[in-house]
Every structure is written in C-alpha cells, then in structure tokens.
Amino acid sequence: MKTACLGTAGRAFGCGVPPKFFIIPYSVSAIACLLAFTPFADGQITVPATANIYGAGHDIPPDPGGGGGGELPPVVSFTWASDLGFLFGATGNVRPNSEADFNGPDGGGLLGPTRVTSYGGISGISADETLFLVGVFLDNNTPLDPAPPILDFSPSQIGTHFGSLRPAIGQTFFIGDGLTGTGTGFVQTFYPPLGSTRLFLGFADGFNGPPRNYDDNEGNLSVNVIPMYGTPTPTPTPTPTPPPPKCNDERDDMIGEYKQFRVKLSPICEDFTQTAQTTYFTFAQLNTGDYSWALLLPTLLAPADSGSGLDKWREEFGGPRIIRSAYRNPALNQRKHGVPQSRHMYGDAADLRNESRTEEEWKAMYGAALRAHASFREPRDGPCKLNCVHADWRPHFLLSGSSRATPSNDANQSSRVQQVEKDLAGLQSSSWETRKDAFYHLVGLDVLSQDSVSVAVAKLFEDVPQETDVIQLSLIDLLTQENLRTQEATRAYGNSGITLSEAYLSYYADVIWAVSVLDNAHGIDALLGAINTGDMATAAIARFGKLALDQTIALLASPQGPDTRQSAAMIISEMLDPSSATAINDPTSRAKLEDAILMATRDEDFNVRIVAVTALAKFGDRNLAYVVEALARNDPYEASEHGGADGLYPVREAARNALTLLAR
C-alpha cells in the first residue's frame, strides 16, 4: 500500500508556501501552477485501474461480486484541520477490460451507469459514468458496517459540477479530474470530515451491485493531491441545460438511456413507434427491447420491392426466418454485452437465426443479406458464429456538406493539425485497440458526437483541408491493415474457434464506412479486400466504374471462395445500373463484362448465379436471353436445401424476373 504523510499548514511542501491563505476558484489556466505544489518528490500518486476503493482501511482488497478484488488503494495520511481542503489534478486513462475504450479520470459512459452498493463499512456510489476516480476519507480505525449513505453524482442529484464537497468518514465520493467540467472549469475543493486522518484513492468497479471485476481493469491515473487551508470562495453554479420536452410515458426513460449510456444518437418522442411492421415481421418480432416502444429506421423496414432491407433479405433467402435480435434499448444492450454503439440501438440492424446451425444454411442467409444490400454483414467468425447472421442497413453515403457553421481560427487549426499528426501515427500501431482509439479521435467520434462517420469525415477535411491527402491515404492504409487482421482471424477460426469481438467488428465497419465515402481511387484495393462485408464496400467500388473493372472481374474466378465471387458479381451488377454516373458503355469494357457475367451464370454456387442473372438483365443484350431461359427452366437449386421453403427455386425465380426486364 502506497502511503505519504502531509503536515499541517503546508509545511510538508517545503517550498515557501504560506501557512495560511484563502482558496480561490482556480481556473484551468491556473492549474499548472497549483500542480507544482505536491506532497511527493515526483509530483504524482499513481492510481492503478485495479485500485479497489473498498479495500480502504482493510488488509485485503475485497471481492464480494467475483471477478477479482484488484489491489489495495493508495493512501495519503494527514492531520485534520477545520479549514483543510484538498485539491486534485488527475490525468491518464483507464478501462474496465481489454474490450472497452479507455476513459479519463471523469469516467466513461459507454458501459452504462455506476450503481455500486456499499461493502465493508465503505459506502457505495452512484453516477452516470463508469470507472472514474473516487476517494474516501477514514479515521485510524478499520471501517465496519453499517456504511454511511450512498452519494449520488447523477446530473439530477449532486452531479459532478459541484464547487466543493464535505463527505462523511467512509463515504465514497467522486473526484474525476478535480475540475467542475471534464478538462475545464474551476478546481473543486474536498473537505475532510472531522476526525479523519487518511485519504484513499481508487475506483468503484462493479457497475451495478457489489464491488467486483477489478482484476481485468487496465491503465492508471497520475494524481496530484494538494492540501490547502483557508475559507473557500464559492465557485459559480453552472447554468443547467433546459430538459427536452417530455413524452409523458416510458419513452422518457428510453431517451434517458440514450444519454445515460452515451449513444451517439439523441432521439425524440416522435422517433419511437409501437406499430411499425413489415410484410413478414410484426412489431412484436422487431421490438426485442425492454419497452413497448421501439426505434426502427425506414432502411430496415423498407419494402422488399425497394431492393433493400429486412423483407428483401427474407425474400432472397427464400423462406421464413426468426429474428433473434432487432431493436435494443441501451440498457438492454449493455446487459447483453453489446458494443457501446451497437446498430441495434439505432434501429437499423437485425440478427436472423440460423435454424439448423449448419454452415450451408448460414452461407445461404449471408448471401441473401448481400443481395438485400445490407451495409455491413458480420463474418462467420463474429459473435454470432453459426447461430445467426447479423446485418445492418446504416445510411452510409456521404452527404453533400456538413453542418459546421464557422471555420477554425488559426490557433485552433494549428493545434488541430498537430493532433491529426499524432492520430495518424497511432493508426500505424501494431495494437488494434490503439489504432481504434486513434481512428475515432482523428474523425472526432471519440466524444459524444451526433455525427455519422460520413459527416465526421467531411468535417475533418473542412477542419484541416491541407491534410486531406495524407489523411485519406492513411485511412486507406488502415483499412488494408484491418483487412489483413480479419483475414488472418478467419483462417485461424477453423482451428481455434476464437471469434472476432463485436467491439473490433464495430470499429472495422466504421473504417470501411470512412474509406467508402472518400471517392479516392487509391482505395480500390483496400475496398476490394473488404467486399465480403456488404454494400458499403461493394457500392463504393462500383462507383469507380472502369477504374475497378479488371480487378473485380479477376475476383469472379477467385480461389477465395463463393462469398468473394458473389460480392464481385454484385459490384458488376451495380456498375451496370442505368442510373449510375459511372455506367460502362464502351465496346471493349462491355465485351469484358459479357464474358464475366456468362462465367458467373455457370458458377457452382447458387448465390453467384442469382446475382449473375440480375446483372445479365441489366446488361440488356437480348441475344443472351437463351442463357437466362435455360436457368429459368433448369437451375437445380431449391431453397429447402438450406432451410428455405419447399418448391421454391431462387435462381429460377431470379431468371424469370430477368427475362421480364429483358423483354422491356
């Protein structure tokens, strides 16, 4: 246990500090001066993420909830005085496990609120954040139950913007970074209770329930502890933000969850529904959340004849499917261990059950999701494994402009450029977690932004236009690196059974999203490396037209497997859309396309043949109708082979639709 002793009246500083003076509400600009006054020679106390505040005053860190008790918290000894107050300056990053994002001293909100109960004479604590720096004052005795009352630092209670606080002995309190805001505001003052002689610093882990799960925490904070004496000047009270209009029903609780769990979405009452359904799925099937309301986007609910969405997925598969998960409210998502920005909370994602749990049925569902233009499909070595297929229909096209009202000034831009350079260096790390953090920080999505990846990338280029080229090439290189990682994981999955985490796949999808909106031809190879993931990649490649044609055709004969061949056929089909700005019409290219499509109609995999006949219809050469007619009569694939309906022949059906188009 780390211990330091502080004398009274500032004598322990040994730096000429007057024995008595008044505390003023120090601003951030003055904090550097304050932090020079320190009780330690090295100026810092290191508080590891495993520091268990419930071990304060005890010999062994307790573990009532399981998952490991971590280590005893560091302690500072002092002599109490009626006008003694402590200031804190904390920096560094911690996280509750290797899958979570790092957060600073004020905590993170992505894993939900903290509602830790009392234990061993130390009170619990409540707050909207998780894994924030806390403290507890004790006297010279071992703490015993009953513990003092739990303090609630939620915004509607004490909050975290207070100017000063005087907790009781054994009462756990929020410290964070020691400022009234996160990285900004006034320095807060903490007054020790009468009789206290020790200050402990650590974390209240466990989220909901008894303290637990300390052993897998990572990182540490550096904390300056500054004793001050005198009568404090009150700090200004922050002006509260007016609350949003009330729905006067459970939607208020749902909207609160989006804020509480820091989802990058701020829904309003009108965004929720109790009646939305599709041709094949009822509202009760689509709403897999805790409430009678759900948020369901039109991209998910689109009719099958739109060519996209959940109903189109079901039709392309060729039979009924059971939804395993669709809409989730944020609290449920946290209980299900979903990633902090799961698309299920945005209302554009669904997991359909693989009834047989066979690879053949899974491939049929996976291929059908591509033909339903799913933006992103999780691979077989994702969290679903063979139990289900996850797909989402996020709106992934680049907007024509962003909503930034004013450009950055010269000083801010210089600082932004320096940070961009640091983030670009982070993208080259050998650790995917470091690359992930650098990516989200680069595009401005490491904070509670309401932007999509598309808009965030556009704003980034507006902020630092002189860095646009190097940023684009760095993002393309990043996608290439992540493609290699996913390919290696897929190869290893058959032997190890180890899946890619949902956290990684969520990040991977966002990198694809970022590169897909660049419209940079240097990104063609990287996007081709991600074509099996869905429409974000395939549609982006198709927009390059002739520039990507030869590479795409080469993949139709790919030894990588039918998924790659189907994705390549989908790109060719999209290149032939009459509405495409890059439609291919020159004779040489059309000859290449004809040969490639005819080859695809003979592919051994039915998924490839379905896409090929659709492409042949778009090609528009009626002299090739005989090929389509043969498939309409004789293709052997029946949907029931892989869990679909009896008597339904998907390739024949696609060929009959193609003949109708050719006849027009």
N, C-alpha and C positions, 0 to 999 in steps of 0.2 A: 504494500500500500504506500503510495507516494504521499509524503507529509511535508508541510512547510509551516513555519511559525512566523506570525506577524506581531510586532509590538504595538503599543498604543501610540496615538498621536503622531503616527507617521514615522517614528524613529527607526523602524525597520528598513525604511527606504535608503537611508544613508546617503541622501542626495540633496540635502538642504531644504527639504520640504518643510514649510512652517508647521508647527504642531497643531494649530487651529486655523481653519479657513472655511469659507462658505462654498457650498456646491452650487454651481450654476448649471443651467440646462445646456450642456455641451452639444454643439452641432457636429456633423460628420467631419467638417473641416478642422475641428479641434481634436479629433480623436487620436490622431497620430501623436500629438503632444501628450495626451493622457496616457497612452500606452507606453510611454517612456518610463513612467513610474511603475515599477513592477516589484513584487515580493521575491522574485527569483533572479539569480545571476544571469540565467539565459533568457529571461523576459517572458517565459511561457510555461504553462502547465499543459502537458499532453493528456488529452482525454480520449482514450480509445473508444471506438464504437461499441466495444464489448463491456464498457464500464457499467455495471449494474447498480443503479441508484438504490435499489432495495437491499444491497449489501452494506449500506452506510451503517457504521457502528457495529457491524457483525464481523465474525471471523471468517465466514464462508459466504460467497455470493449465493443467494437462494435461487431455486429453480422450481417454483410451485407449478408452473404450467408446462414444463418439459421443454426440450429443445436446447438445454444448456444454460447455465447461470452466468456465463461470461467470467468477468473478473471483478474484484473489489474496486470501488470508485476512488479516484484520488481525493485527498482531504487536505484542507488548509486549516491550521489551528490559529486562533486569535483570542485576544482579550476583549470582552464585550465592553462597550461604552454606549451611553444613551444616544449620542449623536453620531455613532459609527454607521456608515453605509458603504456598500460595495458597488463598484462599477465593474463591468465586464467588457472585454473585447475579444470576440471569438471568430476564428477563421478556420477553413478546412472543409472537408467533405466526408460524409459517411453514408452508408446504405444498409438496409436490413438484411440483405442477402445478395448473392452474386448475380441474380437475375434482375434486381431492381436498379433504378437510376440512383446515382449519388445525389445527395442534397446537402445544403449548407447547414449552419448552426440553427437557423429558424425552422428546419424540418422540411419535409416534402409532403404533398397531399395526394400523391398518385396511388398510394396503397390504402387510403381511407383514413378516418379519424383515429385518434388515440383515446381509448376509454379503459385505461388500466386500473385495476382495483387495488386496494390497499393490501399491504403484506408486512408482517414482522415489525409493526409499530411505525412504518413509513406509509404515508398516505398515498393513494392512487392519484391520478391526474387525468384531466380531460382537455382535449384540444382538437382542432380540425386537422392539424398536421401530424406527421409521424416522425419519430427518431430525431427530435430536437434536443438541444442541450437543456438539462434541468439541474436544479440544485436542491439541497435540503440542509437546513441548519439543525445541529444536535447539541445537547449538553455533553457532559462527560459520562453519562450513563448509556447502557445498552438499550436501544429502543424496544419497547414492548407494546403489544396490543392493549387497548384499542388505539388505533391510529387517529390522528386529527382528521377533520373533514376534508374531503377531496376538493381541490380548487379546479374550477372550470374556466379554461382560457379560450373557449369558443367565442366568436365575434359577438354573440348576443349576451355573453356573460362578462367576465373580466376582459376578454380579448388579449391581444399581445401588444397593444399600443400604449399601455399604461406608462406613466412617468415614474412612478415609484411603487414599491410593494413591501409590506412587512408580514411575512408568513409566520406561522407558529412553529415551534420546535417539532420536527418530524413531518412537516407539511411540504410535500414536493411542489416546487414552483418552476414555472417556465423562465428560462434565461434567453435562449436563442443566441443571437449575435450581440445582445446587450443594447440594441437600439430600438427606438419606437417603431421603426419600419425595417424592412429587410434591406440591409446595406445603406440605410438612410435614416434621417430623423434625429431625435435627441437621444443622448445617453441616458439609460434607465438606472435608477438607484434602488438597491435592495437592502433593506434594514434588517439586521439580525434580531431575533426576539430576545427578550430579557432572559439571561441565564445561559444562552448559547455560547459554545466555545469552539465549535468545529463547523466547517462548511465542506460539504461533499458535492462533487460534480460528476454527472453521468447521464444516463439515458433511461427512459421509462419504456421498455420494449414489451410487446405483447399485444398491442393494438386494442383488442377487446378481451377483457378477462384478466386473469392473474399474470404477473410478470413471467416472461418466457422467451425462448428463441434468441438468446444473446450470442450463442456460440458462432452463428453464421453471419454476424454483423461484420462489416468491413469499413476500414478507414479510421481517421481520427481527427480531432479538432485541436487547435492550439488556442489556449485561453489565457488572456492576461486578467489577473484578479487585482483590483485596485481599491484599497481601503481609503475612504475619505471621511472627514469629520466636519461637522457644521450643520446649519439649518438649510435644507434644500429650498431652492426657488422652484415653485411649481412649474411644470412644463405645460405647454399648450395642449388642450384636449383636441384630438383630431375631429374634424367635422365628419359625421357619419354619412355614408352614401345612402340616398333615399332607397328604400326597398322597392323591388319591382312590384307591379300590380299583382294582387292576389287572385288565384283561381278559385279559392274557397272550397277546395276539395283536395284529394290526395295528390293532384298534380303539383301542389305547392311543395310537398315532401319530395317529389321526384326532381323538381327543379333545384331544390336544395341539395340533393345528392350530386347533381352535375357540378355545383360549386364546391361542395364538400370534398369530392374526390378529384377535383381539378381536371375534369374532362374539358377538352378544348372545344366546347360547344355550350352555348347559352340558350337553351330552348325556352320558348314562351308557351303560355297556356294553349294557344291555337295550334301548336306543333304536335300535340298529342291527339290520339284517336282512340275510340272504343269500338269502332265499327269497320275499320278498313279490312278488306279481304281481297282475295284474287279468285280467279275461276276455280282453282284447285285447292286453295288453302284458306281455311276460316280464320277469323280474327283470333280465336282461342288457340289455334295452332301457331300463328305468327307471334303471339304475345307469350313469350316464355319468361316474363319478368315477374316481379312480386305484386304488381298493381293491376287494377282493372283497366288502366290506360297504357298505351304504348306509343313509341315514336317509330314510325315506319315510313321510309322515304319512297317517293314515286319510282326511283330507279330500281328498287327491289320489287315493287308491286306492279310494274309495267305489264300490260297485256302481252300474251305470247306473240301476237302478230306484229309487235314492235321489234321483234328480233332479239330482245334482251330481257333480263330479269328472271325471277324465280319461276314463273309459269313456263317461260321458254325453256328453262333448264329441265323442268319436269317433262315437257313435251319431247325435248331432244333425247331424254333418257328413254322414253317410251313406256312409261307406266307410273303408277302411284309411288310416292316417296313420303317418308315420315320425317318431319322436322325434329331434329334433336335440340337445336337452339337457334333462335332468331333474335328478337329484341330482348335485351337485358338492361334493366336499370342499373346504375353504377354500383349500388350496394351489393346487388346480387353478383355482378361481375367480379367484385372484389372477393366475395365468398367463393366464387368458382375459380379463383386464382387466375382470372383473365388479365391480360395486359392492361396497363392504365388507360390506353387509348383504343381499346378494342372496338372494332367496327360494329359489333353487336349493339353498343350503346348509341351509335349513330343511326341505327335503323336501316342499314343497307347491306347486312350480312346474314347468312343462314348456313347452318350445318345440316346436311341431309344424311340420314342414317344409311349405312351400308348393311342391308339386312342379312346377307349371307356372310359378311366379313371376309369375302374372298377377294383376291387381287383382281380377278376378272370383272366382278361387279363394280369394284372401286374404279377401275380404269374406264368402264362404261360411263359412270357418273362423272368422272373427271373430264372425259372428253365432251360430254354433254354440256358441262359448265362452260367450256371454251366456246362451244357453238352458241351458247346463250350470252356470249360477250361479257362474261364475268371479268371485272377489272383485275382481280387477283384471286388465284387459287392456291391454297396451301398444298405443298407436296406430300407424298405418301409418308415421308419421314418427319412430318409435322406432328403436332399434338394429337390429332385425330387418329393417326396411324391408319389402319384399315377399318376403323369403326365408323367413320363418317367422312364426308368431303366438305371442307369449308370453302365458301366463295363469297365475294362481296362485289357490290356494284357502286363503288365510291365514284363521285363525279371528278374525273381525273384530267380533264382537258384544261389547258392553260387559258386563263381569262385574258381579255384584250388589254387590261390595265389593272393596276392595284388601286387601293383606296388611300394611299399616302397623300396627305394634304400639302406638306411642305418638305423641301429637301433638307438634308442635314447641313448644319453650318460647317465651316472649315475645320474648326477644332474637333467637332464630333466626328467628322468624316475621317480625319487623320487617326483618331482613336479607333474608329471602326475598321480602317484598313489594317492597322496593327493587329486587331483581334482576328480579322479574317486570316491573316498570315499565320497566326497561331493555330487557328482551327484547321487550316489546310495542312499544316504539319501533323495535326492529330489524326487526319484522315489516313495517314500513311502508317499508323501504328500497327504492330503485329497483334494487338488485342482488339477483338471486335467491340468490346464494351467501350474502349477508348475511342474507336472510330465512330461508334454510335453517338457518344456524347459530343464529339467534335462536329459531327454532321448536324445534329439538332441545334447546337449552338450556332453553327455557321448560318443556317437558314432562319434562325430566330424562333425555333419551336421548342427550345428548352425551357421556356417560360409559358405562362398561361395565356397563350395567343389563341385568338379565334380563327386564325388563318388556316386554310388548307395548305398542303405542300405547294400546290401550283402558285397560289398567291404569295406565299412566303418566298419562293424562289424569285418571283417577279420583283418583290420589294427589295430583296437582296441586291439585285442588279441595279435597281434605282439608287440604292444607298451608295454603292461603290462601283459605278459604271466602268471605271478604269481597270477594275479587277475582273470584269466579266469573262474574258477569255480564259484566264488561268483558273477561275472558279469552275467554269464549265468543263474544262479538261480534267480537273481534279475530281469532280463528281463522276465523270465517265470512268476514270481510273478506279474510283471507289466501287462503282458497280461491277467492274471487271473483277476486282478482288473479292467482292461478296459472291459473285457467281462461282468463282473457284471454291470458295468455302462451302457453298451449298452443294456443289457437285461432289466434293470430297465427302461431305456428310451423307449424301445419297449412296455413294459407293460403299461407305462403311456401315450403313444402316443394316444391310443384309446380314452382316457378321455380328455386329454389336447390339443391334436393336435400340441404339441410342437415338433419340429424335432431336431435331432442331427445336429449340424452345420457342414458345409463342412470342416471347419478347424479341428474339432475334428475327423471326419471320415478319413481325410487325415493322421492325426497323428496315429489313430488306425490302419490303413492299414500298416503304416510303422513299428509299433510294431509287428504286425503279421509277416511281412516280416522278421524282425530281428530274431524272435523266430523260424521261419520256416527254417532258414539256420543253426541253431545251431546243429542239429542232436543229440540232448540231449533227452533221453527217459523221463527225468523228465518233459519235456514239452508236453507230450502227452495229459494230461488232459486239459492244457491251450489251445492247438490247437484244441482239440475236442470242447471246448467252443466257438471256432471261425469258425467252419466248414461251417456255412451258408454263410460265406463271399466269398468263392471262392477257386480257385486252389492253392493259396499259402498255405492255411491251409490243404486242402484235400490231395494234393500231398505229403506234408511233413509227414502227418500221415501215408499215405500208405507206405512210405519208411521205417517205423518201422516194417512192416510186422506182424509177430506173436505177437510181444510185444503189438500191439494196436488192435489185432483182437477181443478179447472178448468185449472190451469196445465199439468198433464200431458196432458189431453185436447187442449189447444191445440197441443201438440208433435206430436200424431198427424198433423196437417196441416202439419207444419213444412217450410219450404223448406231446412232444414239438411241433409236427406238421409235415406236409409233407415236409417242407424245410429241416428239420433235417434228416428225413428219406431218402430223395433223396441224401443229402450230404453223409450220411453213406453208401448208396448203391454205390455212386461214389468212395468212398475210397476202398470198397471191390472190385469193378471193377478194380481199379488201382493196388491193391495188386495182382491181377491175371494176370497182363501184363506179357507175357513170357519173355520180356526183363528186367523185374525188378530184381534187385540184391537181393531183399527180397521176391521173389516169394515163395508162400506157397505150399508145396508139400506133407507134411506128412499126413498119413491117418486120424488121429484124427482131425486135423485142416480142412482138406478138407471136412470131414463129417459136421463139423460146418458150413462151407461155403455153402455147398449144401442146408442145411436146411434154412439158412438165405436168400439165393438168391430166393429159391422157395417161401418163405414167401413174399418177396418183389414183385414177379411177381403177387401176388394176392392183392397187396396194392390198396386201393381205389383211390389213387392219380395217375394220368397218368404219371406225371413226374418220380415218383418212378418206375413205371412199365417199362418205356423206358430204364432207367439205368439198371434195373434188367435183361432184356433180353440180353443186351450187355454183362453184367457180366456172364450170363449163357453161352453165346457163348465162352467167354474166359475160362470158367471152363472146357469146352471141352468134356463133357460126352454126347455121342450121345444117351444114354439111356434116356436122359431128353429132347430129341428133340420134344416129343409129347407135352410138355408144351409150347414150343415156337411155334409149329404148331397151337395150339389152339388160341394163342394170334394173330398169323398172320391172322387167319380167322375171329375171332370173337370179338376182342377188340373193345369196343363201342366208344372210344374217337375219335371225329372228330375235326380237327384244327379250323374249323369255329365256334365252340362253344366259343372260346376265341379270335376271331379276325383273325384267320388264313384262309387258302384257303378252299373253298368248296371241298368236296370229298377227302380230304387228311386225312388219319388216321395215325398219327405219331407212335403209339405203334405198329400197324400192320407193318408199314414200317421198324421200328427197328427190329421187329421179323423176317421179311423176310431177312434182312441183316444178322441177327444172324444165320439163317438156312444156308445161304451160307457159313458162316465161319465154322459151324459145319460139313458141308459136305466135307470140305477140308481134 
